[in-house]
Amino acid sequence: MPTPCPDLRALAPALGDAELAVTADALALGQWARVRTLLTGTGADWDLRGHRLTVLATSPSSAAWAADWLLAEPDSGDAATLLALATVRLALRGASSTTAAARACATAAGMLPDDPTPWLGALILARRCGTPDGQEHAFRQIRARHRDHHHAHHLMTAALAERQPDGGDGPRHPAHDFAARAAERAPADSPLALLPVVAHAERYRALAAAGLAPPDPADSGHWSTRHAHQVLQAAFDWWLEWEGEDHPRRTIDLNFLAHAMFHEGRMAEAAALFQRIGPHPTRAPWSYAGRDAEGAFRAARATALRRAGTPPPADPAALMTPTPMTKV
C-alpha cells in the first residue's frame, strides 16, 4: 500500500465558478464529456485552466473517469492532464504511488507541451512529496509557459517558507525575497501583488510548526513588524485600485489579505475585506498552526465587523452555509 504524503493542504474547490461546480458534479457521475466542453471553453487561460483541472481532480473517482475518457479519446491532452492531476491527488491520499503520479504528469506534458497545467501537477506532487530541486524544476517549467502562474507562485512560496525554519522572519528570508521579486516583476494588475502577504502567512505557519512562534497568531506579533506593515499596506492599496475580481483564485487572495489585516489590528480594512469575501472562507490561512479554519474565520469576521461598526450580514445563518472550505 503506498504511503500517503503529508497532505498540508488539499486541492481547491470551485471558488464560486458555477460552471466548474456543475461540471465537477457531472464528472462524479462519469459524464466526462462535460469536462471536455468546459475545458474547450476555457482555452489557454492558464490560471483558469489550472484552477478548473485541480478542482476536477479532487473527486476520488476522477482518475477512473479520466482513464475512461483517455481510452475513448487516446489523443486527448485534456483527458491526459485530468488523469495526471487526479493521480497526483490519489498519491497525496496514499491511494497511488508517487511514481505513477509523476509518470502521468510527464505523459500529459508530452502531449501538451505549451500547457503549464501538467507541470502544475508535478509541482503539487513535489511540494508535498518531493525535493527542493524537484519543486524548483517544476516551477521553472511552469513559468516558461505562463510567467505569472498564480497557483504555482503560491505553492513555491509555501515551500520556501518551510526552509531555514530557525532563520528568523526578516525580509531576506527566501520566501519573502521570492514573493517580493515576483510582485515587482508582475504586471501592474496582477494579483501576484498580494504574494508578499501570502509569504508572511506561510512563514508564520512554518515558524509555528517549528515551535518558534505561538500557536495563536494573535499572540505572535508576526503582523506587527515594520516589514509586515509595509507589505500589508502595499497589498491593500493594490486591492483598492485593482481588486482582481475576474481572477479565478481571487477568493484565496482575499482571505490571506483579510487574515493579515485582522492580525495587524486594522479592523476597518479587515471588515471591508470580510464583506467582499462573504460566507466563503478558505482553509488557508485560517487553519494555520492547527486552528479550526471555519471557527477562526467566523470569530475574526465577527470581531472585525463589530469593531469597525459594520452591520452584520442580513442573514447570519449565511456563515453556516455548508459550503466546502476552500483549500489551496
C-alpha positions as CSV (number, residue, x, y, z in Angstrom):
1,M,0.0,0.0,0.0
2,P,1.5,3.4,-1.0
3,T,2.5,5.7,1.9
4,P,0.5,8.9,2.0
5,C,2.4,12.1,1.6
6,P,1.9,14.8,4.2
7,D,-1.4,16.5,3.0
8,L,-0.7,20.0,4.2
9,R,-3.4,21.5,2.0
10,A,-5.6,19.7,-0.4
11,L,-6.7,20.9,-3.8
12,A,-9.0,23.8,-4.2
13,P,-12.8,23.6,-4.7
14,A,-14.7,25.7,-7.2
15,L,-14.3,29.2,-5.6
16,G,-17.6,30.4,-7.0
17,D,-17.1,29.1,-10.5
18,A,-20.6,27.9,-11.2
19,E,-19.7,26.2,-14.5
20,L,-17.0,24.3,-12.8
21,A,-19.2,23.2,-9.9
22,V,-21.8,21.8,-12.2
23,T,-19.1,20.0,-14.3
24,A,-17.5,18.5,-11.2
25,D,-20.8,17.0,-10.2
26,A,-21.3,15.6,-13.7
27,L,-17.8,14.1,-13.7
28,A,-18.6,12.4,-10.4
29,L,-21.3,10.6,-12.3
30,G,-18.9,9.7,-15.2
31,Q,-20.0,12.4,-17.6
32,W,-16.6,13.3,-18.8
33,A,-17.9,14.8,-22.0
34,R,-19.0,17.8,-19.8
35,V,-15.4,18.2,-18.8
36,R,-14.3,18.2,-22.4
37,T,-16.8,21.0,-23.2
38,L,-15.7,23.1,-20.1
39,L,-12.0,22.8,-21.0
40,T,-12.6,23.7,-24.6
41,G,-14.3,26.9,-23.5
42,T,-11.5,27.6,-21.0
43,G,-8.9,27.7,-23.8
44,A,-5.5,29.0,-23.0
45,D,-6.4,31.0,-19.9
46,W,-3.8,29.1,-17.9
47,D,-4.8,30.3,-14.4
48,L,-8.4,29.4,-15.0
49,R,-7.5,26.1,-16.7
50,G,-5.2,25.1,-13.8
51,H,-7.9,26.0,-11.3
52,R,-10.6,24.0,-13.0
53,L,-8.4,21.0,-13.6
54,T,-7.2,20.9,-10.0
55,V,-10.8,21.1,-8.7
56,L,-12.0,18.4,-11.1
57,A,-9.1,16.1,-10.0
58,T,-10.3,16.2,-6.3
59,S,-13.0,13.6,-6.6
60,P,-11.8,10.0,-5.7
61,S,-13.5,8.8,-8.9
62,S,-11.9,11.4,-11.2
63,A,-8.9,9.2,-12.1
64,A,-11.1,6.3,-13.2
65,W,-13.3,8.5,-15.3
66,A,-10.3,10.3,-16.8
67,A,-8.8,6.9,-17.7
68,D,-12.1,6.0,-19.4
69,W,-12.1,9.3,-21.3
70,L,-8.5,8.7,-22.4
71,L,-9.4,5.2,-23.5
72,A,-12.2,6.6,-25.7
73,E,-10.0,9.5,-27.0
74,P,-6.4,8.4,-26.7
75,D,-5.1,11.7,-28.3
76,S,-6.9,13.9,-25.8
77,G,-4.4,16.0,-23.9
78,D,-7.2,17.3,-21.7
79,A,-8.0,13.7,-20.7
80,A,-4.3,13.0,-20.0
81,T,-4.0,16.2,-17.9
82,L,-7.0,15.4,-15.8
83,L,-5.7,11.9,-15.3
84,A,-2.3,13.3,-14.3
85,L,-3.8,15.7,-11.7
86,A,-6.2,13.1,-10.4
87,T,-3.4,10.6,-10.0
88,V,-1.4,13.2,-8.1
89,R,-4.4,13.6,-5.8
90,L,-4.5,9.9,-5.3
91,A,-0.8,9.8,-4.4
92,L,-1.3,12.5,-1.8
93,R,-4.0,10.3,-0.2
94,G,-1.8,7.3,-0.3
95,A,-4.0,5.6,-2.9
96,S,-1.5,5.6,-5.7
97,S,2.3,5.8,-5.9
98,T,4.2,9.0,-6.4
99,T,6.0,7.3,-9.3
100,A,2.7,6.7,-11.1
101,A,1.7,10.3,-10.5
102,A,5.0,11.7,-11.8
103,R,4.7,9.4,-14.9
104,A,1.2,10.6,-15.6
105,C,2.3,14.3,-15.3
106,A,5.2,13.6,-17.7
107,T,2.8,11.9,-20.2
108,A,0.4,14.8,-20.2
109,A,3.2,17.3,-20.5
110,G,4.5,15.5,-23.6
111,M,1.0,15.6,-25.2
112,L,0.5,19.3,-24.4
113,P,4.0,20.9,-24.5
114,D,2.7,24.5,-24.2
115,D,0.4,23.8,-21.3
116,P,1.7,24.6,-17.8
117,T,-1.0,22.5,-16.1
118,P,0.7,19.1,-16.2
119,W,3.7,20.8,-14.6
120,L,1.4,22.3,-12.0
121,G,0.5,18.7,-11.1
122,A,4.2,17.9,-10.9
123,L,4.7,20.9,-8.6
124,I,1.9,19.9,-6.3
125,L,3.4,16.4,-6.1
126,A,6.9,17.8,-5.4
127,R,5.6,20.3,-2.9
128,R,4.2,17.5,-0.8
129,C,6.4,14.5,-1.5
130,G,9.5,15.7,-3.4
131,T,12.7,17.6,-3.0
132,P,13.6,21.3,-3.3
133,D,15.2,20.6,-6.7
134,G,12.1,18.9,-7.9
135,Q,9.9,21.8,-6.8
136,E,12.2,24.3,-8.5
137,H,12.4,22.3,-11.7
138,A,8.6,22.1,-12.0
139,F,8.2,25.7,-11.2
140,R,10.7,26.7,-13.9
141,Q,8.7,24.6,-16.4
142,I,5.5,26.4,-15.4
143,R,7.0,29.8,-15.7
144,A,8.4,29.0,-19.1
145,R,4.8,28.5,-20.2
146,H,3.0,31.1,-18.1
147,R,5.3,33.5,-16.3
148,D,2.8,34.8,-13.7
149,H,1.0,31.5,-12.9
150,H,-0.9,32.2,-9.7
151,H,-1.2,28.8,-8.1
152,A,2.4,27.9,-8.9
153,H,3.7,31.0,-7.1
154,H,1.6,30.2,-4.1
155,L,2.9,26.7,-4.0
156,M,6.5,27.8,-4.2
157,T,6.0,30.5,-1.6
158,A,4.7,27.9,0.8
159,A,7.6,25.5,0.1
160,L,10.2,28.3,0.5
161,A,8.6,29.3,3.8
162,E,9.5,26.0,5.3
163,R,13.2,26.3,4.5
164,Q,15.5,27.7,7.2
165,P,12.9,27.1,9.9
166,D,15.1,28.8,12.5
167,G,16.3,31.5,10.2
168,G,14.0,34.2,11.5
169,D,11.4,36.2,9.6
170,G,13.3,39.1,8.1
171,P,12.7,40.3,4.5
172,R,15.7,38.4,3.3
173,H,14.2,35.0,4.1
174,P,13.9,33.1,0.8
175,A,10.1,33.1,1.0
176,H,9.9,36.9,1.4
177,D,12.5,37.5,-1.2
178,F,10.8,35.3,-3.7
179,A,7.4,36.9,-3.1
180,A,8.8,40.4,-3.3
181,R,10.6,39.7,-6.6
182,A,7.5,38.1,-8.1
183,A,5.3,41.0,-7.1
184,E,7.8,43.5,-8.6
185,R,8.1,41.8,-12.0
186,A,4.4,41.0,-12.4
187,P,2.2,43.4,-14.5
188,A,0.5,46.2,-12.5
189,D,-2.9,44.4,-12.5
190,S,-1.5,41.0,-11.5
191,P,-2.8,39.5,-8.2
192,L,0.8,38.4,-7.6
193,A,1.0,41.9,-6.0
194,L,-0.5,40.1,-2.9
195,L,2.1,37.3,-2.9
196,P,4.2,39.0,-0.1
197,V,1.1,38.8,2.1
198,V,0.9,35.1,1.4
199,A,4.6,34.7,2.2
200,H,4.1,36.4,5.5
201,A,1.3,33.9,6.5
202,E,3.2,30.9,5.2
203,R,6.3,31.9,7.2
204,Y,4.1,32.2,10.3
205,R,2.8,28.7,9.6
206,A,6.4,27.3,9.3
207,L,7.6,29.1,12.5
208,A,4.6,27.9,14.5
209,A,5.1,24.3,13.3
210,A,8.8,24.6,14.4
211,G,7.7,25.9,17.8
212,L,9.3,29.3,17.1
213,A,6.0,31.2,17.1
214,P,2.9,31.0,19.3
215,P,0.1,28.7,18.0
216,D,-2.3,31.6,18.4
217,P,-1.4,34.2,15.7
218,A,-2.9,36.9,17.9
219,D,-0.1,36.3,20.4
220,S,2.7,36.2,17.8
221,G,3.3,39.8,16.9
222,H,4.0,38.4,13.5
223,W,1.9,41.0,11.7
224,S,3.1,44.0,13.8
225,T,6.6,44.4,12.4
226,R,7.7,47.3,10.1
227,H,8.2,44.8,7.3
228,A,4.7,43.4,7.8
229,H,3.1,46.8,7.8
230,Q,4.8,47.8,4.6
231,V,3.8,44.5,2.9
232,L,0.2,44.8,4.0
233,Q,-0.2,48.5,3.1
234,A,1.1,47.9,-0.4
235,A,-1.2,44.9,-0.9
236,F,-4.3,46.7,0.4
237,D,-3.5,49.7,-1.8
238,W,-3.3,47.3,-4.8
239,W,-6.6,45.8,-3.9
240,L,-8.3,49.2,-3.7
241,E,-7.0,50.0,-7.1
242,W,-7.4,46.7,-9.0
243,E,-9.4,44.2,-6.9
244,G,-8.6,41.4,-9.3
245,E,-12.3,40.4,-9.4
246,D,-12.0,38.5,-12.6
247,H,-9.3,36.1,-11.4
248,P,-10.4,32.5,-10.7
249,R,-8.5,32.3,-7.4
250,R,-9.3,35.8,-6.1
251,T,-11.1,34.4,-3.0
252,I,-7.9,32.9,-1.8
253,D,-6.1,36.2,-2.1
254,L,-8.9,38.0,-0.2
255,N,-8.8,35.5,2.6
256,F,-5.0,35.9,3.0
257,L,-5.3,39.7,3.0
258,A,-8.3,39.8,5.4
259,H,-6.4,37.4,7.8
260,A,-3.3,39.7,7.7
261,M,-5.3,42.9,8.2
262,F,-7.2,41.4,11.1
263,H,-4.0,40.3,12.9
264,E,-2.3,43.6,12.3
265,G,-5.3,45.2,14.1
266,R,-6.7,47.1,11.1
267,M,-10.3,46.3,11.7
268,A,-11.8,48.8,9.2
269,E,-9.8,47.3,6.3
270,A,-10.4,43.8,7.5
271,A,-14.1,44.4,7.7
272,A,-14.2,45.7,4.1
273,L,-12.4,42.5,3.0
274,F,-14.7,40.2,5.0
275,Q,-17.7,41.9,3.4
276,R,-16.3,41.2,0.0
277,I,-15.4,37.6,0.9
278,G,-18.9,36.9,2.3
279,P,-19.5,33.3,3.6
280,H,-16.7,31.8,1.6
281,P,-13.6,31.3,3.8
282,T,-10.6,29.4,2.6
283,R,-8.9,26.8,4.7
284,A,-5.6,28.6,4.3
285,P,-4.5,30.7,6.2
286,W,-7.2,30.4,8.8
287,S,-6.2,26.8,9.7
288,Y,-2.6,27.6,10.2
289,A,-1.0,26.4,13.5
290,G,-3.7,23.7,13.8
291,R,-6.6,26.1,14.2
292,D,-10.2,25.3,13.1
293,A,-10.4,27.3,9.9
294,E,-14.1,27.9,9.9
295,G,-14.2,28.9,13.6
296,A,-11.2,31.2,13.2
297,F,-12.7,32.8,10.2
298,R,-16.1,33.4,11.9
299,A,-14.6,34.8,15.0
300,A,-12.3,37.2,13.2
301,R,-15.1,38.3,10.9
302,A,-17.4,39.0,13.8
303,T,-14.8,40.9,15.7
304,A,-13.7,43.0,12.7
305,L,-17.3,43.9,11.7
306,R,-18.2,44.8,15.3
307,R,-15.1,46.9,15.9
308,A,-15.4,48.6,12.6
309,G,-19.1,49.4,13.3
310,T,-20.2,47.5,10.2
311,P,-23.7,45.9,10.4
312,P,-23.6,42.0,10.5
313,P,-24.9,40.1,7.5
314,A,-28.7,40.3,6.9
315,D,-28.8,36.5,7.2
316,P,-26.4,35.4,10.0
317,A,-27.0,31.8,9.0
318,A,-25.1,32.6,5.8
319,L,-21.9,32.0,7.7
320,M,-23.3,28.5,8.5
321,T,-23.9,27.6,4.8
322,P,-22.4,24.2,4.2
323,T,-20.1,25.5,1.5
324,P,-16.9,23.3,1.3
325,M,-14.0,25.1,3.0
326,T,-11.7,26.1,0.2
327,K,-8.2,24.6,0.3
328,V,-5.3,25.8,-1.7
